[in-house]
Amino acid sequence: MSKPRVGYAGMTHLGLCSAIAAASKGFATLGFDADAALVARLEAGKLPVVEPDLDDLLRVNRARMAFSADPARLQDCDLVYVAPDVPTNNSGDSDLAGLDHLLELVLVNTRADAVVVLLSQVPPGYTRAHQRVGRLLYYQVETLVFGCAVERATKPERHIIGSPEPAQPLPTALDCFLSAFGCPILPMRFESAELTKISINCCLVASITVANTLAELCERIGADWAEIAPALRLDRRIGAYSYLAPGLGLAGGNLERDLATVLRISEEYGTDTSLIRAFVGNSAHRRNWPLRILHELVLSREPQARIGVLGLAYKQNTHSVKNSPSLALIHCLTPWTLQVFDPVVPVSATPHPNAKGAASALDAAKGVDALAIMTPWPQFRELACDDLARVMRGRLVLDPYRMLDAGKAKAAGLDYRTVGVA
């Protein structure tokens, strides 16, 4: 057959990045969203998400990418992905109401022979429960990672497909589309595919928790986790791409959601959850690392202390502040005055009553008693330690992600603290 026309419903982070990636593979692609104002912004090339190279990818492939708020346009599509971001609350529980509504809208406005694929993160059992007689409804594990969404969408490691009949060939339109990415296609039953995504994230959390736990031990015994991690990566049982960088616990919402899902389902079926609960507890403990040091060295001694905070996003190269360690810290610093800078997120993202937005990273450091680098934005590596020492009133610099050179920081007279080393 000729190349299928592909549609994506839900122009939030997942759907938008995935749609533009589809267009980059040579497919005529429709991005649908019921929000007409959002569609108008997209038509004008104003993307609502921050992702490296995404604007350029859209510009290069604009001729194949259309946007619409009219659900009738989905009738032209042979393959439609239902791909809105699924919001979570602070406990990691998913709100599926928006997905339910959008899926119904898609099923009503697509041809009977069109293949519909759920791409959004859903709990096990969701896809089977939403099967319709006479319709082709599949599930595909999404690969979105904030900050590197373009690479993940255009160069996936594999496609994991939940299918009503895993042993049967995939529909032609879906197979043609997936084959264009040149990676393995793994069909499996719906529940296996849905649990695969959760399993991947649980394994990532396990690596993160190991790194955080042993990094804290390094801080006590005089070891350096930065020396240990390379040795682990050279072990084939662990691997070169393992999540071994210690940090401030889990953030962003996706990992937390999957842990919450496992806890909920395990409670329902009576399976053991002690490991998952340990992951959650360790994350909460490590998140408080900067607050503990600030209280010990500055806040307990300087009731009028001024604190500089670099970064509000939960990670670099994204505008998202979901479960951001920076916002968690700021929430605990209400009595103190803050100077804040993030290259993408405005200071209004935090409700702190005494937070002042700074024009630059160095400006945020002026006159502060302590500086906390809470998001590993690449540009923070360019900060000169001598400049920080010159403009700061105090000496304490908290750098959990090792953005600065420790030797240069100490040579400049800074009291430099990072995770994983005494």
PELIN-V650987 format. One record per helix or strand of 3 or more residues. SS is the DSSP state (h for helix, s for strand). FROM is the first residue (numbers start at 0). TO is the last residue. If there is no record, write none. Layout:
BEGIN
ss	from	to
SS	FROM	TO
SS	FROM	TO
END
This chain:
BEGIN
ss	from	to
s	5	8
h	12	23
s	28	31
h	35	42
h	53	59
h	61	63
s	64	67
h	70	75
s	78	81
h	96	107
s	114	117
h	125	128
s	135	139
h	148	153
s	157	162
h	171	178
s	183	188
h	189	220
h	224	232
h	253	268
h	273	286
h	288	298
s	305	309
h	324	330
s	336	340
h	346	348
s	354	356
h	360	364
s	369	372
h	377	381
h	384	390
s	395	397
h	405	410
s	414	416
END
